[in-house]
């Protein structure tokens, strides 16, 4: 027992990027205090990968790639106060220091998630080395499963690797940055031959025997990781052909066949380098367009009030590129009928050029017949267009557009900005497709998936919303097709936050302890909607049923999805609650006089 004088005892639960950013901002703000303030910061993480978390764990295989280029990655902020480390380096600068290991890396290439994890972990260690003298950081490897309030402080319960539970008390303030709290379908577990979550891939997917028939639910980035783990991760090889396409060489350790499926049956659109490309400046979907658009009680109707401007923006980008291909220029006007007039004349002059339809582009209608051929044809097209790039390809530029519109959309959407049922429609009908077209994998990974399919290891014949039955075997059936049976069903979806359906252990306990409450989007005279997240204010602090904020807790990242939009794990700017959290804590520390406190370290 060491007697320490502590003004503030703080915990950060979850030391992935969001927790790391919170720690960095807190240390930077504490360093600015004129008078030192004794602070103890306890850091809880499920693994030893402090700073990286599970998603960027440095121990994962190198074939699991980022889906955006190195130039966008920087764990250090640009604003004040400056970081406490003497030489904060962007990821590209860090790669330059490790040029012998990564000779081909640049701002325009894609790195593995493991490599990004190393960068984050080293940044974390650099923070600890430069910690102010009056601040002590204590690391705990374990799974936090409960938080209890006791008088004015909090007790944290966490489970170590040997499954023994420990508790630490006396916390004045807690930042919760846990990421995804729940699996996809808890009611189906435990079940033999079902894998509910693929990470870490070298543990979860190793249980699938060679020669098995495997169905994979979900066709996004996680699906790609699962396929690569079952092929390249089992010593399969990719060879480059003359035309830069790939061929897959089997190792003999793969499954017999993989049947992917999802509700839409659509693959993501791959993307190439977009770093240092000219930024798209929205012409229609921007703030001044809403000067005369009246929300109802502060809430917008997505399809009636936002979508028309979004559709105009998509059409403008597509036809601007198509006009340019023919040596013409599309003249944009606030009166969109003038743009439509130019487009009609363009199609009269060039009748063979495909007309743009926003809804078809978003959902890519598929015929039930020949699903596999249609899917592979679409993959080839999207790869070719991504290689042409966003500056020349109308297809690639249009697919990339949502990335440039989402910041302003988030301003309109966040904290109940849409009517309840309108939010439901957006999340169920549009959000997934917008994510699919704009946030796809690097071209290299899509080429690998196509090569595996061409090698006969992937069959897309049942990809579009098949009926699943489970008796003696797991069967997939699709309209007009005979059913097939598989031995393994893999869920390759990232779980969405659903507190009212599946809270997970920690969030379930916090609900029971009434530390958090589910958010309900309400509007008088309209049906309510529960997006699944917890109720928070604009600082990330949880609200009780009366709207009172608990200033001792702050939440960041995935558990806030529904009141926020697009919590990119590496973004320092999007939905940045940690900067305000750190600044407020430091200000509070400034006003405190040290008090005697005992803790076991």
N, C-alpha and C positions, 0 to 999 in steps of 0.2 A: 504494500500500500504506500503510494507516494503522495504526499500532501502537496497539492498545487493550488496556486491562486488563479482562478479562472473567472473571467467576466462573462464569457459566453461559451456554451457548448452547442456545437452545430453538427448535424449529420447530413450527409449526401448519400441517398440510397440509389444505387445504380451508377457505375462509373464507366458508362459508354461515353460517346462524344458529348451528349447533353450534360451529363454530370461533370465531365471534364471541363466543359465551358463554364459551368457554374463555379467550380473550384477556382479556375483561372481568374474569373472576374472578382470573386470574393477576395482572393489574395491581393489582386491589384488594388482594390478599393481599401483594404485594411492597411496596405503600405502607405496610403495617402494620409492616414490619420496623424495629426500633429503629435499626439501623445499615444504611446504604445498601449495596446489593449490586449490583455492575455486572452487568447481564444484557442479552443480545442476543437478541431474538425475531425469527425469520425467518418471514414469512407468505407462504404459497404459495396462489395461487388461479388457476383457469383463465382468468378474465377480470378486467377492471378493477372488477367489481362486488364489491369487498371488503365483507364483512358480509352480502351478499344471496345470493351464489352464483348458480347457474344457475336454481334454482326461483323465486327472487324478483328476478331481474335487472330493474332499472328500465327497460331498453330494450324489454321485451316489450309486446305490445299491451294496451290498457286493458280489452278485453273478457274477458280471462282473470282470473276473480274468485277470491277466497278462498272457502273453504267453511265458514268460521265468522266470526262477527261481530267488529267492531273491538274491542269491550270486553274480549275475551279476550287481546288482543295487547299484550305489554309485554316489551321486550328487557332491562329492568333488573330485578334480583332485589330481593326485599323484605328478605332477611336480611342478616346481617353477614358479612364487612365491607362497608361501604357502597361503592357505585361511586365511582370517582375523579372523575367529572364533577360539576360543581357543581349542575346541574339535570337529573337523569335524568327523562325524560318518557315516560309511557306513550304508546301509539300514538294514543289518543283525545286526549290533551293535545297531541301533535304535530299532529294534524289540526286542532285548534282554532287552533293558531298559523298554519295554512295555510288558514284558513276561506274566503278569497277563491277559492282553487283548488277547495276541496271544501265548498261551502256546505251540501250536504245530508248530509254525513257525521256520524255520531254513534256512540255505543257500540253501537247496535242495528242498524247497517247493515253491509253487506258492501263491502269495498274491493277494488280490483284488486291482483293480486300485485305489479305494478310499483310501486304506491303504497307497499305494505308494504316493498318493496325499497328505495325512497328513504329511508324511515324507518330501516331497518337500516344503510344505507350512511352516512347522516348520523351515526348513533350510533357507527359505526366511526371516522369522522373525528374525532368529539368525543373518543373515547378517545385517539387519537394526539396530539391537541392538549394533552391533560392528562396525558400520559405522565410518570412520575417522571423526574427528571433523570438518574439512573443507569441508566435502561432505554432502550435504542434498539430501534426496530421497523423492520425492513427488508422492503419488499414485493417480491414476485416474481410476475410474471404468466407462468404456464406450467403445463404438465401434468406433475405428478410421476409418473414411471414406474418408479422403482426406489429402494430404500433398502438400503444395505449397512452391515453392522457392521464396523468396523475398529478392532481393539483394544477400548477402552472407549467409543469414540465411533461416530457414524454419519455416513455420507455420503448426501446426497440428490441424485438425478439428475432433472433436469426439462427438458422440451422447451418452448422458447419458440415464439411464433407463426410464426417463420421456420423451424421444425422443427429448429433447431440445439439440441444437447443441452449443458446446462451441469451442473456438479457443484459442490456446496458441502459442506464437511466440517467435522468437529469438533463435531457436535451431541451434547449430553449427554442430551437428552430430546425426544421427538416426540409430539405429539398428532395423531392421524389422524382427520380428520372429513370424509371424501371424499364421503359419500353413496353413491349406487348405483354399484357398480364395473363393471357388465357390461350389455350389451344382452340382449334376450330370447332371440334364437335365432342365435347366432354361426355355427352350421353352415350357415345359409341365406345367408350373405353372402360376397362381394358378389353380388347378384342384381339385374338390371334390373327396374324397376317395383315394387320392394319398398322400403318405408320402415320401417326397424327401430325408429326412435325419433322422436317428433314435435317435440321441442324443440331449438332455438328454432323455433317454428311458422312465423315469417315467412321462414325459410330452408329448413327441411326440406320443408314442404308446398307451397311455391311451385313445385316441380318438377312438380306434378300439373297437366296442361293443362286448360283450360276444356272442358267437355263430356265428360270422362272418366267411366268407370264405376269406382267405387271401393269396395272392401271394407275395413272397419275391424275389426280384431280387438281385442276388449275393449270393454266398455260402461260403464266407470266414469267417473271425473272426467276422465281423459286423453282418452277418447272425446269428451266434451263439448267440451273444448278443441279437438280436431281438427275437429269439425263447425263450430264457430264460426269457426275459422281459414279454413275452406273456403267460408264463407258471409258472415258479417259482416266477416271479414277481407278479403273480396274485394268490398267496397262494397255488400253486401246490407244492407237496412234492416229494422228491426222497428218496427211501429206498434201502439200500444195501442188495443184495442177498448173499447167501453163497459163491458164486464164485467171489465175488467182483464186479459183474455187478450191474446195477441199475435198479429199476423199478420206473415208474412215477405214482403217485397217483393224480388224477385230483381233482381240487377244484370246478369245474363247472363254473369258470369264464373265461376259455380259449376261443379262437376262435374255431369254429367247425372243421376246417381243415386248414393246412398251406401247400401251394405248393411252394417249393423253385425252383429256376431255375437260370442258368447262361449260358454263351456261351459254356463252356466245359461240364457243368453238373457234375463237379467233386468236391468232398469234400476235404478239407485240410487233411494232415496227422498229427495226434496229436504227441506231443512229451513229453517225461518224463524229468527227471532231466539230464542235461548235464554238470552241474557245477562240476569242479574238475575231470572231465573225461580226459583221455589222449588226448592231442591235435593232430588233424590230420595234418601231415606235407605233403603237396602235393608233389608228385613225378614227375608228368608230367606238370600240369598247374602251372608253377612257372617261375620266371624271366629268369633263364638261358636257358629255352626252347625256348625263343624268340630271342636268340642271333643271329640266322640266319634267322629270320622271318622279312621280310622287309615290313613295312607299306607304303602305298601310300600317299605321302605328309603328313606323320605323322598320318595317319588314317588306322585302321585295318578293315578287312572284318571279321565279327563275325563268319559266318558259315564256311568260308574257312580257316581262320587262327587261331581262338580261339577255336571254338567248337571241333575240333579233339582232342586237348589236354584235354578239359573238359570231353569228352566222355571217353577217356582213363582213366582219374582219377576216374570216376564213376565206370567203369568196374573193375578197380583194387581194389577199396574198396569192391565192391560186392563179387568178387571172392576170395579175401583174407579171408573174413568171411566164405564163402562157403567151401573153402579148409580147413580152420581150423576146421569147423564142422566135417569133415571127418578125422581129424588127419593129414592133409597135410599142406604144406606151399606153397603159390604162390610166386615165386621168381620174383621180378620186375626187369625190364631191360629197359634201354633207347631205345633199339630196341624193339618196341612193338610186332613185329612179334614173338619174343621169348615168350612173355606173351600169345599171341593168341595160340601158339602151345601147351603150358601147359593147356590152357582152353579146347582146343579140346580133348586132351587126358583125361582130367578130365570128360568131358561129355560122352566119350566112356566108362569110368569106372563107371560113375553114370548117366545113361541116363534119370533117372526119375527126376533129379534136374532141375528146371526151368532155361532156358537160360536167360541171361540178355540182354535186348534191351533198350538202353538209351531212345529212343523216345517213346516206349511203357510205360516205367516207368514214363516218364514225363507227358504223356497225357492220359494214362489209357483208351484205346479204349472201348467204351460202345456200346452195341447193343440197338437199339430203343425199342426192346421188353424187358419187365420186368426190366425197368430202376430202379424201386423202390427196387426190390430184389437185383439187382447188386450193387446198392449204399449201401444198408445196409450190404451186405456181405463184401464189401470193407471196410466199417467202422469197422466191427468186426475184420477183418484181421489187419488193421492198429493199432487198439487199442491193440490187442494181441502182435504185434511186438514191439510197443512202450513200453509195460510193460516188455518185455524181455530186451530191452535197446540197446543202440548203441554199447556196448562192445561185445555183443553176437549175435545180430540179424543183418543179412545181409541187410534186408529190412530197418530197423531203421537206421543203419549206413549209408546206401546209401542215404536215405532221408535227413539225417542231413548234408551231405557232402557240399552242396552249401554254407552253413554258413561259412565253413572254406576256401572256394575258393573266396568268394565275396570281400574280402579286396583287393586281387591282381587284381581281375576283375575291381574293381572300379578305380585302378591306370591306367589301360589300357583304361577304358571307359570314364573317366571324361574329361570335357572340350573338347568335340568333338573328342574323341579318336577313334570312329568308323566312317566309311564312312556313308554318310547321309542315304542311303536306307538300309544299314546294321544295323544302329541304329534302324530304323523303324521296320525291321524284328525282331531284338532282343526284342524290347518292345512289339510288337504285338504277337509274336509267342512263345517266351521263358520266358520272365521276370515273367509273371503271374504264369506259371507252376513251375518255380524255387522257387518262393515265396510260392506257395501252398504246395510243398513237404517239405520245410525246416523251415518255420516259422509258423507252425500250432498251434492250441490251446493246453492247457494242457490236459492230458488224461482224467481227471475228467470231463471236459466240453464236450469232445466228447462222453463220456459215457452217459452224460445227454441227448445229442441230439439223440443218439441211443435209449435211454429209451423213450423219447417223441415220436419218430417214431414208436416204438413197441407198444406204447399205442394208436396208431391210429390217432395221431394229426398231423403227417407230412406225406405227400404223395410225393414221389420223381418221380412219373410217368411222370411228365412234366419237369424234371430238365434240360434236354439238349436242350438249345437254342430254346424254343418254339416261335411260331409266336403269337404276342400280338395284339389283336384288341380291340378297345374301341368304342362301340356304346351306347346302353342303359346300357350295363354292360361291365366289363373288361373280355375278354376271352383269354384263352391260348390254342393253338393248336400245336400238334407235329405230325410229319409224321407218318401215320398209326394208329393214335389214335383219338378218338372222342374228341372234345374240351370240356373244362370246363369253367365255369364262376365264378368269384370272386367279392366280394364287395369292397375289399381294395387291393391296390398295394403299397408295401413298397419297397423303394430303399435302400438296405442294402449294398451299396458299399461306400468305402471311395473315395471322389472325387479326381480325378487327376488334376494337374495344367494344364490348357489349356487357356493361355492368349489370343490366337488368336480366341478362340471360346467363352469362358466364363471367363471373368477376375474377376468378382465380383466388388463391388462398389469401394473399396479402390484401387485395382490394375487397374481397369478401369479408375479411375481418374488420377492415376499416369501415365498411358499410354497416356491419353489425355494431361496431363501437360508435357509430354516428359521427365519425370524423369526416366522412364524405357522403354525398347524396347524388343519385343519378340526375343528369340534366334533362329537363323536359322543355321542349320548345312549345310555348303556348301563345295563343292569340284568341282573344275573346270571340266567341261565336264560331270557332274553327276547331277541327279535330287536333288533339295534341300529337306531338311526335317525339319519340325518344331515340336520339341517334346513337346512344350507347355510352357516351362519355360521362365523366363526373361534372358536376356543376362547379364552375370557377368564375372568378372575376377577371378583369383584364390584366391583373398581375399574376394570374395563375394560382391564386389563393382559393381554397374550397369554400363554397357557400352552403349554409344550412338551408332548411326549408323556408326560413323567413327572409333569406337574402343576406344574412350576416356573414361576414368574411372572417375566417380563421387565419390571422396574420402569421401564425407560427408554422404553417405548412404551405409549401408551394409545389405545384405539379408542372411538369414540362414534358413535351413530346407526345407519344402515341395516346396516352390516356386522356388527352385533351381534344383528340380528333372528334369533330362534331360541333364543338364551339370554335375550333380553329380548323384550318385546311392545309393539307400538304406539309406535314412536319418532317421535312427532309432531315435525316439524322445528322448530316454534316454541316448544314447551313447555320451560320452564326446570326443571320439577320431575320430569317422567317420565324415568326412567333417566338421572338426572343424574350422570354420571361426571366432568364437568369441574370441579365444585366441589371434590371431593376431590383431583383431580389438581392443581389450582392451589394448594390449601392445602399438600399434601405438598411440592410444588416450592418454595414459599416457605419452608417449614420447613427444607428441605435447604439453600437459599441462606443461611439464617441461620447455618448451621454452617460455611460455606465461607469461606476466606480468598481474596481475589483473586489470580489467577495471570496472568502475562503470556501473551497470546495474540495471534496475528496473523490478520487477516481482511481480505479485499478487500471494500470497501463501495462 
